[in-house]
């Protein structure tokens, strides 16, 4: 790991003494977001619902028990039935074979339950990424505030020195006004930077689901730059661990199970049925003069021969659904591979730019030092001094931006491989 220095490390050290013992690090904030955000609970509900789908799919493996009570009124009695009668019946039926439909429906339900679990993991990873980027946003805003505060202090010192020089006639009124304009502009930028910092803290609180203040944050994660990463290793990890890919593979497996289930319509169905019925010549069974009991066991074999080509259509639809999901998986893998490749391009460039940005700060600081000495000796103009100050602020801002880009790319790469 590369150590962060100069501007972005300075304010971290200044905050270290003021951080509370219970300060939150990135992992703690990510865990809080997963625990508190309603969007996670929504996906947990989906997982729980899929568990009930599995229970529903197991239903056909159990017998069905039905009770019925029927009262009849006829316009006149017949040889076999009184004008007023009732029938109480209990039926137990059990499907013994239905062309493996129950087997594959249950397998589908279990596969879709896994899909929902993958989707839940995906939303957790997304939320962890959002928290990391929001946390980085606070860090970046604080670093930018530090840059603007340094600029204000420098320009204030120059302006106060300019006032003294103006009073003794060393510079003109217009030169003093130049200092004042740049000083006021720096003050405006500092106030805007402070407002952005406050908003970034509020945004972080929203993402976490818990109110946080600047004093609650450690920023230890940004004290050391991440190392170079192996792109091929991350690509392989992404293809086997990315929850969106795993979820779509689960959907494809479920589609295949539904194809197999659709073939059940081409097989016979075998049902075992047992029933007990009691006939009585009264509306209230058991209160009449005539009654008749029947206990019956039946083995029912049935098979559909033709159903208006719906069986063929159902099978074809299931196959098309599977093929469509396979195309979607291919697109997803290619898109994620391209995104990962682009992230690595940006990541490598941003790591290289860190050294350039730091070198620029060193050069800008030396330029300001020399310009200040020459200005004190009357060898440089006021505009040259202001340009040197602006160059240093620009170099410091560039370093902040480059390091922000490094961590932004790093966090997004970790998300690509479900690394949070």
C-alpha positions in Angstrom: 0.0 0.0 0.0 1.2 3.6 -0.8 1.1 6.1 2.0 -1.0 9.3 1.4 0.9 12.5 2.1 0.7 16.3 1.8 -2.7 17.9 1.7 -4.9 14.9 2.0 -3.1 13.5 5.0 -2.6 16.8 6.8 -6.3 17.3 7.9 -6.6 13.6 8.8 -3.9 14.1 11.4 -5.5 17.2 12.7 -8.8 15.4 13.3 -7.3 12.4 15.0 -7.1 13.9 18.4 -10.7 15.1 18.2 -12.3 11.8 17.1 -14.5 10.2 19.7 -13.7 6.7 21.0 -16.9 5.4 19.4 -16.2 6.8 16.0 -17.4 4.9 13.0 -15.2 3.3 10.4 -16.4 2.4 6.9 -17.3 -1.2 7.8 -19.4 -0.1 10.7 -21.2 2.4 8.5 -21.9 -0.2 5.8 -23.2 -2.6 8.4 -25.4 0.1 9.9 -26.8 0.8 6.4 -27.6 -2.9 5.8 -29.3 -3.1 9.2 -31.3 0.1 8.9 -32.3 0.8 5.3 -35.8 -0.2 4.3 -34.7 -1.2 0.8 -32.8 -4.2 2.4 -35.9 -5.2 4.3 -37.9 -5.1 1.1 -35.5 -7.7 -0.4 -35.6 -9.8 2.8 -39.3 -9.9 2.4 -38.8 -11.2 -1.2 -36.6 -14.0 0.2 -39.2 -14.9 2.9 -41.9 -14.9 0.2 -39.8 -17.3 -1.9 -39.6 -19.6 1.1 -43.4 -19.7 1.1 -43.3 -20.6 -2.6 -41.2 -23.6 -1.7 -43.8 -24.6 0.9 -46.5 -24.3 -1.8 -44.5 -26.4 -4.2 -44.3 -29.1 -1.6 -48.1 -29.2 -1.2 -48.7 -31.8 -4.0 -46.6 -34.3 -2.2 -49.1 -34.5 0.6 -52.6 -36.0 0.4 -55.7 -33.7 0.1 -58.5 -34.1 2.7 -62.0 -32.7 1.9 -65.2 -32.7 3.9 -68.6 -31.9 2.4 -72.2 -31.8 3.6 -74.9 -31.5 1.0 -78.7 -31.1 1.5 -81.1 -31.7 -1.4 -84.8 -30.9 -2.0 -86.6 -32.7 -4.9 -90.0 -31.8 -6.3 -91.0 -35.4 -5.7 -89.3 -38.5 -4.3 -87.9 -41.1 -6.5 -87.2 -44.8 -6.1 -83.7 -44.1 -4.9 -83.9 -40.7 -3.3 -86.3 -39.0 -0.9 -87.6 -35.5 -1.6 -85.6 -34.3 1.4 -82.2 -35.8 2.0 -78.6 -35.0 2.9 -75.2 -36.5 2.2 -72.1 -36.2 4.4 -68.8 -37.1 2.8 -65.1 -37.2 3.6 -62.6 -37.7 0.8 -58.9 -38.3 0.8 -57.0 -38.0 -2.5 -53.4 -38.4 -3.3 -51.6 -37.9 -6.5 -49.1 -40.7 -7.1 -47.8 -39.6 -10.4 -48.2 -36.5 -12.6 -45.3 -36.7 -15.1 -42.7 -35.4 -12.7 -44.4 -32.0 -12.6 -44.3 -31.8 -8.8 -40.6 -32.7 -8.8 -39.6 -29.9 -11.2 -42.0 -27.3 -9.7 -40.4 -27.9 -6.3 -36.9 -27.7 -7.9 -38.0 -24.4 -9.6 -39.2 -22.9 -6.3 -35.9 -23.8 -4.6 -33.9 -22.3 -7.4 -35.9 -19.1 -7.4 -35.4 -18.9 -3.6 -31.7 -18.9 -4.3 -32.2 -16.2 -6.9 -33.9 -14.0 -4.3 -31.0 -14.6 -1.9 -28.5 -13.6 -4.6 -30.6 -10.4 -5.3 -30.6 -9.6 -1.6 -26.8 -10.0 -1.5 -26.6 -7.8 -4.6 -28.6 -5.0 -3.0 -26.4 -5.2 0.1 -23.3 -4.9 -2.0 -24.9 -1.9 -3.9 -25.7 -0.2 -0.6 -22.2 -0.8 0.8 -20.8 0.8 -2.4 -23.1 3.8 -2.0 -22.0 4.2 1.6 -18.3 3.9 0.6 -18.7 6.6 -2.1 -20.7 8.8 0.2 -18.0 8.4 2.9 -15.4 9.3 0.2 -17.5 12.3 -0.7 -17.2 13.6 2.9 -13.5 13.0 2.9 -13.1 14.8 -0.5 -15.2 17.7 0.7 -13.1 18.0 3.9 -9.9 17.9 1.9 -11.2 20.6 -0.5 -12.2 22.7 2.6 -8.7 22.3 3.9 -7.3 23.6 0.5 -9.6 26.6 0.6 -8.8 27.4 4.2 -5.1 27.3 3.3 -5.7 29.7 0.4 -7.7 32.0 2.7 -4.9 32.1 5.3 -2.3 32.7 2.7 -4.2 35.5 1.0 -5.2 37.1 4.3 -1.5 37.2 5.2 -0.7 38.7 1.9 -3.5 41.2 2.1 -2.5 42.3 5.6 1.1 42.7 4.4 -0.2 44.7 1.4 -2.1 47.0 3.8 1.1 47.8 5.6 3.0 48.3 2.3 0.2 50.6 1.1 0.3 52.7 4.2 4.1 53.3 3.7 3.6 53.9 0.0 5.3 50.8 -1.3 2.3 49.7 -3.4 -0.6 51.5 -5.0 -4.3 51.4 -4.2 -5.0 49.2 -7.2 -2.4 46.6 -6.1 -4.0 46.5 -2.7 -7.4 46.0 -4.3 -6.1 43.0 -6.3 -5.1 41.4 -3.0 -8.6 42.2 -1.6 -10.5 40.7 -4.6 -8.5 37.4 -4.5 -8.9 37.3 -0.7 -12.6 37.8 -0.9 -12.9 35.2 -3.6 -11.0 32.7 -1.6 -13.3 33.4 1.4 -16.4 32.8 -0.8 -14.9 29.5 -2.0 -14.2 28.4 1.6 -17.7 29.1 2.6 -19.0 27.1 -0.4 -16.7 24.3 0.5 -17.9 24.2 4.1 -21.5 24.1 2.8 -20.6 21.1 0.5 -19.0 19.4 3.5 -22.2 19.8 5.6 -24.3 18.5 2.8 -22.0 15.5 2.2 -22.3 14.6 5.9 -26.1 14.8 5.7 -26.0 12.6 2.6 -23.9 10.0 4.4 -26.3 10.0 7.3 -29.1 9.3 4.9 -27.3 6.4 3.3 -26.4 4.9 6.6 -29.8 5.4 8.2 -28.2 6.8 11.3 -27.3 10.4 12.0 -23.6 11.0 12.0 -21.4 14.1 12.5 -18.0 14.9 11.2 -16.5 14.1 14.6 -17.9 10.5 14.3 -15.7 9.8 11.3 -12.2 8.4 11.4 -11.0 8.5 7.7 -8.4 5.9 8.6 -9.3 4.0 5.3 -7.8 6.9 3.3 -4.5 7.1 5.1 -2.8 4.6 2.8 -3.4 4.3 -1.0 -4.4 0.9 -2.3 -1.9 -1.2 -4.3 -1.9 -2.2 -7.9 -4.6 -4.9 -8.6 -4.5 -7.9 -10.8 -7.2 -7.3 -13.5 -7.4 -11.0 -14.7 -7.8 -12.2 -11.1 -10.6 -9.7 -10.5 -12.2 -10.7 -13.8 -12.3 -14.4 -12.8 -13.6 -13.5 -9.4 -16.3 -11.3 -10.8 -17.6 -14.0 -13.2 -17.9 -16.6 -10.4 -19.0 -14.4 -7.4 -21.0 -11.5 -8.8 -24.5 -11.9 -7.3 -26.3 -10.6 -10.4 -24.6 -13.2 -12.5 -25.4 -15.9 -10.0 -29.0 -14.8 -9.8 -29.4 -14.9 -13.6 -27.8 -18.3 -13.7 -30.3 -19.4 -11.1 -33.1 -18.0 -13.3 -31.8 -20.0 -16.2 -31.7 -23.2 -14.1 -35.3 -22.5 -13.0 -36.3 -22.0 -16.6 -34.8 -25.4 -17.5 -36.8 -27.0 -14.6 -39.9 -25.4 -16.0 -39.2 -26.9 -19.5 -39.0 -30.3 -17.8 -42.2 -29.6 -15.8 -44.0 -28.7 -19.0 -43.5 -32.2 -20.4 -45.7 -33.6 -17.6 -48.7 -32.8 -19.8 -47.6 -35.6 -22.1 -47.7 -38.2 -19.3 -50.7 -39.9 -17.6 -51.7 -38.8 -14.1 -52.4 -41.4 -11.4 -54.5 -40.5 -8.3 -55.5 -42.6 -5.3 -58.8 -41.6 -3.9 -60.6 -42.8 -0.7 -64.0 -41.6 0.3 -66.7 -42.2 2.9 -70.2 -41.0 2.3 -73.4 -41.2 4.5 -76.9 -40.7 3.0 -79.9 -39.7 5.1 -83.5 -38.9 4.1 -83.5 -35.8 6.3 -81.8 -32.4 6.0 -80.0 -33.2 9.2 -77.8 -36.2 8.6 -78.5 -38.9 11.2 -82.0 -37.7 12.1 -83.9 -39.5 9.3 -85.5 -42.9 9.0 -83.4 -44.2 6.1 -79.6 -44.0 5.9 -76.9 -45.5 3.8 -73.1 -45.6 4.2 -70.6 -46.1 1.5 -66.8 -46.5 1.8 -65.0 -46.4 -1.6 -61.4 -46.6 -2.8 -60.5 -45.6 -6.3 -57.4 -45.6 -8.4 -57.8 -43.1 -11.1 -55.6 -43.1 -14.3 -56.2 -40.1 -16.6 -54.3 -38.7 -19.6 -55.1 -35.8 -21.8 -55.0 -36.6 -25.5 -55.6 -33.2 -26.9 -55.9 -29.7 -25.4 -56.0 -27.3 -28.4 -52.2 -27.3 -28.9 -51.7 -25.6 -25.5 -49.3 -28.3 -24.4 -47.0 -27.7 -27.3 -47.2 -23.9 -26.8 -46.5 -24.2 -23.1 -43.4 -26.3 -23.7 -42.2 -23.9 -26.5 -42.8 -20.9 -24.2 -40.7 -22.4 -21.5 -37.8 -23.1 -23.9 -38.0 -19.6 -25.3 -37.9 -18.2 -21.7 -34.8 -20.2 -21.0 -33.1 -19.1 -24.2 -34.0 -15.4 -23.5 -32.4 -15.7 -20.1 -29.3 -17.1 -21.6 -29.0 -14.2 -23.9 -29.5 -11.8 -21.0 -26.7 -13.6 -19.1 -24.4 -13.2 -22.0 -25.1 -9.5 -22.3 -24.6 -9.0 -18.5 -21.3 -10.8 -18.5 -20.0 -8.8 -21.5 -21.2 -5.5 -20.0 -19.7 -6.2 -16.6 -16.4 -7.3 -18.2 -16.2 -4.1 -20.2 -17.1 -2.0 -17.1 -14.4 -3.8 -15.1 -11.9 -3.2 -17.8 -12.7 0.5 -18.0 -12.5 0.8 -14.2 -9.0 -0.7 -14.2 -7.9 1.8 -16.9 -9.1 4.7 -14.8 -7.6 3.1 -11.7 -4.1 2.7 -13.1 -4.1 6.2 -14.5 -5.3 7.7 -11.3 -2.6 5.9 -9.3 0.0 7.2 -11.7 -1.4 10.7 -11.4 -1.0 10.8 -7.6 2.8 11.1 -7.9 2.4 13.8 -10.6 0.0 15.7 -8.4 2.4 15.5 -5.4 5.3 16.6 -7.5 3.2 19.6 -8.7 2.5 20.6 -5.1 6.2 20.5 -4.3 7.0 22.6 -7.3 4.2 25.1 -6.6 5.3 25.4 -3.0 8.9 26.2 -4.1 7.6 28.6 -6.7 5.5 30.4 -4.1 8.5 30.6 -1.8 10.8 32.1 -4.4 8.1 34.5 -5.7 7.5 35.6 -2.1 11.2 36.3 -1.6 11.4 38.2 -4.8 8.2 40.1 -4.0 9.6 41.1 -0.7 12.7 42.4 -2.5 10.6 44.3 -5.0 11.6 42.1 -7.9 8.2 40.6 -8.5 4.8 42.2 -9.1 1.7 41.7 -7.0 0.1 39.7 -9.8 3.0 37.3 -9.9 2.6 36.6 -6.2 -1.2 36.0 -6.6 -0.5 33.7 -9.6 1.9 31.7 -7.4 -0.7 31.4 -4.7 -3.3 30.3 -7.2 -1.0 27.7 -8.7 -0.4 26.2 -5.3 -4.1 26.0 -4.5 -4.7 24.5 -8.0 -2.0 21.9 -7.4 -3.5 21.0 -4.0 -7.0 20.7 -5.5 -5.6 18.4 -8.2 -4.1 16.1 -5.6 -7.4 15.9 -3.8 -9.3 15.2 -7.0 -6.8 12.5 -8.1 -6.9 10.7 -4.7 -10.7 10.9 -4.8 -10.6 9.2 -8.2 -8.3 6.5 -7.0 -10.6 5.5 -4.1 -13.8 5.9 -6.2 -12.4 3.4 -8.8 -11.1 1.1 -6.1 -14.5 1.0 -4.3 -16.3 0.3 -7.6 -13.8 -2.5 -8.5 -14.5 -4.1 -5.1 -18.2 -3.9 -5.8 -17.7 -5.6 -9.2 -16.4 -8.7 -7.4 -18.8 -8.5 -4.4 -15.8 -7.6 -2.3 -17.6 -5.5 0.4 
